[in-house]
Amino acid sequence: VNPSLSRSDRLLEGLALDRFRGAEIGPLHRPLVPRDRYRVYYVDHCDTEALKTRWASDTTVDISALHVDAVWGQGTLLEALGAAGALDSGPLDYVIASHVIEHVPDFIGWMKEVLEVLGPRGALRLAVPDRRYTFDLLRRETVAAEVLSAWIRRRRVPDASRVLDFALNMVHVDVGQAWEGTLQMDALQRAFTDPQALALAEDAERHGTYHDVHCWVFTPGSFLGLMERLVALGVLDLACEWITPTARWQFEFMVSLRPERHRPLALASWRDPRIA
C-alpha cells in the first residue's frame, strides 16, 4: 500500500474496477466507486426514498446523489444482493465499507454475510475510525467476548449495553488537539446527559428501537488483536492483506481483508500484517 495515496485511492488500490464487480455499503451521497463508470451496487439499511427522507433536513448531504440498489436489514446480504441481481454472474470481487463496521450490531455476523457474497479471491476493504482521535476517546477497545455475545444472540439492532457505552462516554474531541496531546480531559463535553443515555438504552431494550451508535471501538492494534482471536477461535475465515496506521492529523485507519480457510495462514496474517 502506498501511504502517499489519497484515502479513496488507498481503499481502492489494486482493485481492477473496470473488470471487477463489487458492492459499496453505506456510501450515502459520496460513494468511492461511481456507478456510472463501474459495475458496483450500493447497499444500505433502507431504500432510496427512505434514505432521502432521513437526510432531507441535513444540508451537508446531497439528497439528489442518494441511491440504493440493495437493502440490507432483517434479511442477509446474500438475499439483498441476490434480489438486486448483483450475484447473477457469480460472487463479487470486492466489498467496500467506509465507517460502517463500527455501527453494525453483530460484528461477526456482518463479516460472515460479506464472506457469503465474496469470491475466494475477493477483498473486503474497510475504513475504520481510530478511538484515540474521535468521540469514542473515553471508551475502551472492543474485546472478543463482546462481539461473540452479539453474534450468539444474532443482534440486528444495537442492544442496551452498546447504546449505554456509546451515550455515556461520547465526548466532543478536537482531532488536532488529540494528536498534539493538548486535550483537557476533564473539560471534554459530553454529547448526552445521563438521563438521555439511560432513556436511549431503555428504548433499545424495551422496544427494540434501532439507535445509530458506534457499537464497537478500535485502534489499529486492537483491531488486529480482535481479528486474530476470532480467527483462532474458528469463527471467521479471513486474512489480513494489509492495514494502514492512522495518518497524523487523521482519525481513521484502513484494512484489506480476504477469505482464507487455511487457519494457520489466516492467523499468521493478523500476527504480522503488512503495514504501510
C-alpha positions in Angstrom: 0.0 0.0 0.0 1.3 3.4 -1.0 0.9 5.8 2.1 1.1 8.9 -0.2 -2.2 8.0 -1.9 -5.5 9.7 -1.1 -7.9 7.9 1.2 -10.1 6.8 -1.7 -7.1 5.6 -3.8 -5.8 3.7 -0.8 -9.1 1.9 -0.3 -9.4 1.1 -4.0 -5.7 0.3 -4.7 -5.3 -3.0 -6.5 -8.9 -3.4 -7.4 -9.5 -3.7 -11.2 -12.7 -1.7 -11.1 -13.1 -1.8 -14.9 -13.2 -5.6 -14.7 -14.5 -6.3 -11.2 -18.0 -6.4 -9.8 -18.5 -5.2 -6.3 -20.6 -3.6 -3.6 -20.2 -0.4 -1.6 -22.0 -0.4 1.8 -23.4 2.8 3.1 -21.9 5.2 0.5 -24.5 7.9 1.2 -24.0 10.8 -1.3 -20.2 10.4 -1.8 -19.5 6.8 -3.0 -15.9 5.8 -3.5 -16.9 3.8 -6.6 -19.1 5.8 -9.1 -21.9 3.7 -10.5 -21.9 5.5 -13.8 -18.5 4.1 -14.6 -18.2 0.7 -12.9 -20.3 -2.3 -12.0 -21.0 -1.5 -8.4 -24.1 -2.0 -6.2 -24.9 0.4 -3.4 -26.1 -1.2 -0.2 -27.8 0.5 2.7 -30.2 -0.3 5.6 -33.2 1.3 3.8 -34.3 2.0 0.2 -33.5 5.2 -1.7 -36.7 7.1 -0.8 -36.4 6.3 2.9 -32.8 7.4 2.8 -33.7 10.7 1.2 -36.4 11.3 3.8 -34.0 10.6 6.6 -31.4 13.0 5.3 -33.7 15.6 3.9 -33.0 18.2 6.7 -29.2 17.8 6.6 -27.8 20.5 4.4 -24.4 18.7 4.2 -25.9 15.8 2.3 -26.7 16.0 -1.4 -30.1 14.3 -1.5 -30.1 14.0 -5.3 -27.0 11.8 -5.2 -28.5 9.2 -2.9 -29.1 5.8 -4.4 -29.7 2.3 -3.0 -29.6 -0.9 -5.1 -30.0 -3.4 -2.2 -31.5 -3.1 1.2 -29.6 -5.0 3.9 -31.8 -5.1 7.0 -33.6 -8.0 8.6 -32.5 -10.3 5.7 -29.0 -11.3 4.8 -26.6 -9.5 2.4 -26.8 -12.5 0.1 -30.6 -12.2 -0.1 -30.4 -8.4 -0.6 -27.8 -8.5 -3.4 -29.4 -11.6 -4.9 -32.7 -9.7 -5.2 -30.9 -6.8 -6.9 -29.4 -9.1 -9.5 -25.8 -8.4 -8.3 -24.9 -12.1 -8.0 -26.4 -13.3 -11.3 -22.9 -13.6 -12.7 -21.4 -15.2 -9.5 -19.9 -13.9 -6.3 -18.5 -10.4 -6.0 -14.8 -9.3 -6.4 -14.9 -6.8 -3.6 -17.0 -5.1 -0.9 -16.1 -1.7 0.4 -17.4 -0.1 3.7 -16.2 3.2 5.0 -17.1 4.0 8.6 -19.7 1.2 8.7 -18.2 -1.7 10.7 -18.3 0.2 14.0 -22.0 0.7 13.6 -23.1 -2.9 12.9 -24.9 -4.6 15.9 -23.4 -8.0 15.0 -19.7 -7.6 14.0 -19.1 -11.3 13.3 -22.4 -11.9 11.6 -21.7 -8.9 9.4 -18.3 -10.3 8.4 -19.8 -13.7 7.7 -22.5 -12.3 5.5 -19.9 -10.4 3.5 -18.0 -13.6 3.1 -21.1 -15.2 1.6 -21.1 -12.9 -1.4 -17.3 -12.7 -2.0 -15.4 -14.9 -4.4 -12.5 -16.9 -3.0 -10.1 -14.2 -4.2 -12.3 -11.3 -3.2 -11.4 -8.4 -1.0 -13.2 -6.6 1.9 -11.9 -3.0 2.3 -12.7 -1.1 5.4 -12.1 2.4 6.7 -12.4 2.4 10.5 -12.4 5.3 13.0 -9.5 5.2 15.5 -10.8 5.7 19.0 -7.9 7.8 20.1 -8.9 10.7 17.7 -12.7 10.5 17.8 -15.7 11.0 20.1 -15.0 7.4 21.3 -11.9 8.6 23.1 -13.0 7.7 26.6 -14.2 4.2 25.6 -12.2 1.1 25.9 -11.4 -1.0 22.8 -13.8 -3.8 21.9 -12.8 -7.3 23.0 -13.7 -10.7 21.6 -16.3 -11.6 24.3 -18.4 -8.6 23.3 -18.6 -9.3 19.6 -19.1 -13.1 20.3 -22.0 -12.3 22.6 -23.7 -10.2 19.9 -23.1 -12.9 17.3 -24.5 -15.7 19.5 -27.6 -13.5 20.1 -27.8 -12.7 16.4 -28.3 -9.0 17.1 -29.9 -7.0 14.3 -30.2 -3.8 16.4 -27.7 -2.4 19.0 -28.6 -3.7 22.4 -28.8 -1.7 25.6 -25.2 -2.3 26.6 -23.8 -0.9 23.3 -26.1 2.1 23.4 -25.1 2.8 27.0 -21.4 2.5 26.4 -21.7 4.9 23.5 -24.0 7.5 25.0 -22.5 7.6 28.5 -19.0 8.1 27.1 -19.3 10.1 23.9 -17.4 13.4 24.0 -16.6 16.1 21.6 -12.9 15.8 20.5 -10.7 18.1 18.5 -8.6 15.8 16.3 -5.6 18.3 16.2 -5.5 18.6 20.0 -5.8 14.8 20.3 -2.7 14.4 18.1 -0.8 17.2 19.9 -1.7 15.7 23.3 -3.2 19.0 24.4 -6.7 17.9 25.1 -8.1 18.9 28.5 -9.6 15.6 29.6 -11.5 17.0 32.5 -13.1 19.7 30.2 -14.3 17.4 27.5 -18.0 18.0 26.8 -20.3 15.0 26.7 -22.8 14.6 23.9 -25.6 13.1 26.1 -26.7 13.7 29.6 -27.1 10.7 31.9 -30.9 10.7 31.7 -30.7 10.9 27.9 -28.3 8.0 27.8 -30.5 5.9 30.1 -33.6 6.7 28.0 -31.9 5.6 24.8 -30.8 2.3 26.3 -34.3 1.7 27.8 -35.9 2.3 24.4 -33.5 -0.1 22.8 -34.1 -2.8 25.4 -37.9 -2.4 25.8 -38.9 -1.6 22.2 -36.1 -3.0 20.1 -35.6 0.5 18.6 -32.6 0.9 16.3 -30.3 3.7 17.6 -27.4 4.5 15.3 -24.4 4.3 17.7 -20.8 3.1 17.5 -21.3 -0.4 18.8 -17.6 -1.2 18.6 -14.4 0.7 19.3 -11.0 0.2 17.7 -7.4 1.2 17.3 -5.3 -0.4 14.5 -3.6 -2.6 17.1 -6.8 -3.6 18.8 -8.4 -4.5 15.5 -5.5 -6.8 14.7 -5.8 -8.4 18.1 -9.5 -8.9 17.9 -9.4 -10.4 14.4 -6.5 -12.8 15.4 -8.6 -14.0 18.3 -11.7 -14.6 16.2 -9.7 -16.5 13.6 -8.0 -18.6 16.3 -11.5 -19.5 17.7 -12.5 -20.6 14.2 -15.3 -18.1 14.0 -14.0 -16.1 10.9 -12.1 -17.3 7.9 -10.4 -14.0 7.0 -6.9 -13.0 6.5 -5.3 -9.5 6.5 -3.8 -8.3 3.2 -2.7 -5.0 4.7 -3.5 -2.5 7.4 -2.5 1.2 7.4 -1.8 3.0 10.7 -3.8 6.2 11.3 -2.1 9.0 9.5 -1.1 12.0 11.5 -3.9 14.6 11.9 -6.4 12.0 10.7 -8.9 9.8 12.6 -9.2 6.6 10.6 -7.2 3.6 9.6 -7.8 1.2 6.7 -7.6 -2.5 6.3 -8.0 -5.0 3.5 -9.3 -8.5 4.3 -9.6 -11.6 2.1 -11.2 -15.0 2.5 -8.8 -17.6 3.9 -9.9 -21.0 5.0 -6.4 -22.3 5.9 -6.3 -21.1 9.6 -2.5 -21.1 10.1 -2.2 -18.7 7.1 -5.0 -16.5 8.3 -3.6 -16.4 11.8 -0.1 -15.5 10.5 -1.5 -12.6 8.5 -3.0 -11.0 11.6 0.1 -11.5 13.7 2.5 -10.0 11.1 0.4 -7.8 8.7 2.0 -5.6 6.0 1.6 -2.2 7.5 2.2 0.8 5.2 
